[in-house]
Amino acid sequence: MMLGTYDFCGHYAWTFAWLKERLGDEGLEEYWLEAVSKDSQRHAREAFADGFDGMERYWGRTLASEGAGWTSGRHVVDGEEVMRIDMYACPSKGFLLRNGLGFGIDYCSHCAAWIEPALEEAGFSADHEHDHLGHCWWEIRALESEREASLPADLSGDEDVRLGDAWSEGTVHRVERVRSTGRRKG
């Protein structure tokens, strides 16, 4: 049985703020890698090792149990497979916003900070954007792919979160995926 979103997201946000205050951004990022990605999300790493099938199992179960509003799909573009996730209603960030629990940190960045290393270990990487308001998107490809992220609506059509009225371009934080060179683009 998984803990519900509301059982941990306020505590997460407070802990992240406390760590950042005492250890700085570098210390917080180290926590996200070691404590979240490598320890608490071992089950996700195991699922990602099964490729896109494992990712579908992991996110399908996790996002449904958390009560998220999302769509996902697998696509083949120019012979390369890509998995796209569009998050319309992040239950964690939504809870924090509704209850005024921001604590002065970029809460959304913890997802990219734990997911990207787990994907890389399995041979994948993701382009990702979040708007700090409970909306985000992910495009996951094999590490060796040099393909850029899609333009709005190219992969997920009308379900692309970037097309919605709630998407806030003014607050977007973008993480470009690691390419086969081992370096992030940009």
LINGI-V327251 format. One record per residue. N is the residue number from 0. RES is the residue in one letter. D_CENTER is the distance of its C-alpha to the mean C-alpha in whole Angstrom. Layout:
BEGIN
N/RES/D_CENTER
N/RES/D_CENTER
END
This chain:
BEGIN
0/M/22
1/M/19
2/L/19
3/G/18
4/T/15
5/Y/18
6/D/19
7/F/17
8/C/15
9/G/18
10/H/19
11/Y/15
12/A/16
13/W/19
14/T/19
15/F/16
16/A/19
17/W/22
18/L/21
19/K/20
20/E/23
21/R/25
22/L/23
23/G/22
24/D/18
25/E/19
26/G/20
27/L/17
28/E/15
29/E/17
30/Y/16
31/W/13
32/L/14
33/E/17
34/A/16
35/V/13
36/S/12
37/K/15
38/D/17
39/S/15
40/Q/13
41/R/16
42/H/16
43/A/12
44/R/14
45/E/17
46/A/15
47/F/14
48/A/17
49/D/18
50/G/16
51/F/15
52/D/17
53/G/16
54/M/12
55/E/14
56/R/16
57/Y/13
58/W/10
59/G/14
60/R/15
61/T/12
62/L/11
63/A/15
64/S/16
65/E/14
66/G/16
67/A/13
68/G/14
69/W/12
70/T/13
71/S/13
72/G/15
73/R/16
74/H/18
75/V/21
76/V/21
77/D/25
78/G/25
79/E/21
80/E/18
81/V/15
82/M/12
83/R/11
84/I/9
85/D/10
86/M/9
87/Y/13
88/A/13
89/C/10
90/P/13
91/S/12
92/K/12
93/G/15
94/F/17
95/L/17
96/L/18
97/R/21
98/N/22
99/G/22
100/L/20
101/G/18
102/F/20
103/G/19
104/I/16
105/D/13
106/Y/11
107/C/8
108/S/8
109/H/8
110/C/4
111/A/5
112/A/8
113/W/8
114/I/6
115/E/8
116/P/11
117/A/11
118/L/11
119/E/13
120/E/16
121/A/16
122/G/16
123/F/13
124/S/11
125/A/9
126/D/9
127/H/7
128/E/8
129/H/8
130/D/12
131/H/12
132/L/14
133/G/11
134/H/10
135/C/7
136/W/7
137/W/6
138/E/10
139/I/10
140/R/14
141/A/16
142/L/17
143/E/20
144/S/19
145/E/20
146/R/19
147/E/17
148/A/15
149/S/16
150/L/18
151/P/18
152/A/19
153/D/20
154/L/17
155/S/17
156/G/20
157/D/20
158/E/17
159/D/15
160/V/14
161/R/15
162/L/19
163/G/19
164/D/21
165/A/18
166/W/16
167/S/17
168/E/17
169/G/19
170/T/16
171/V/13
172/H/12
173/R/11
174/V/10
175/E/12
176/R/12
177/V/14
178/R/17
179/S/20
180/T/22
181/G/19
182/R/19
183/R/16
184/K/18
185/G/19
END
